[in-house]
Amino acid sequence: MTNDAAARMNEKADYQVLPPLVTLVVEAVDHGRSVTFIGLPFDRDSPACTRWAFGLVGMGGVAEG
């Protein structure tokens, strides 16, 4: 999770930054087959500026199509 000030720093570091209070949903894939979706929501006590920043790792060898 990140806030407004950290979001700008994360964007400069090439992280993807979602709008405030948007749930991050990650799709787990095994050999091109969707396995499950994982939702990472915020709770009601999260400040209004709270947002997710993320980067993709481990994508080597993934074939499109």
N, C-alpha and C positions, 0 to 999 in steps of 0.2 A: 504494500500500500504506500501511497505517497500523497503529498499535499501540493498546493499550487507552486510554491518555491522549488520543491524537489522535482516537480513535473518538468519544469523548464530545463533543469540539469539533465534529467533522464532523456528528454527529447534530443538534447545536444549529443548524448552518448549513444544515439540511435536506438533507444528503447521505444516501443510502442506505448503510448499513454492514452488511456481511455478517459472519456468525460467523467466528471464527478459522479459518484454513487452508482455507476454502471456495473452490474455483475459481470465478472470475468468468467467465461465458459470455455473450458478446454476440452477438446475431443481427443481421446486416447485412441491411437490407431496401431494395429499390428499387421504388418505386411499388406498395407493398403485396405484393411478391413476395419471399419469402425468398431471399437470395443465398448466404449462408454463415454458419456459426457460428464464432466465434473464442473459444478457451478461454485464460484467463490464470491458469495454476496457480502454485503456490508450489514452490520446490525443497526438498530435504531439509534444507538448512541454515537455512531460515526459522525464526525464533523461534516458539514455540507460540502467542503472542498476536497474531501478524501477521494482518491482515485487510484486505480491500478496502473502500474508501469511494468512492462515485461519485455523480454527478449527471447527469441527462439534459439534453442540449442539442440544439438544432436540431430540435425536434419540431413546430414550427409548420407548419400546413397539412396535417397528417396526418389523413386521414379514417378514422373507425372503420367497421367493417362491410364 
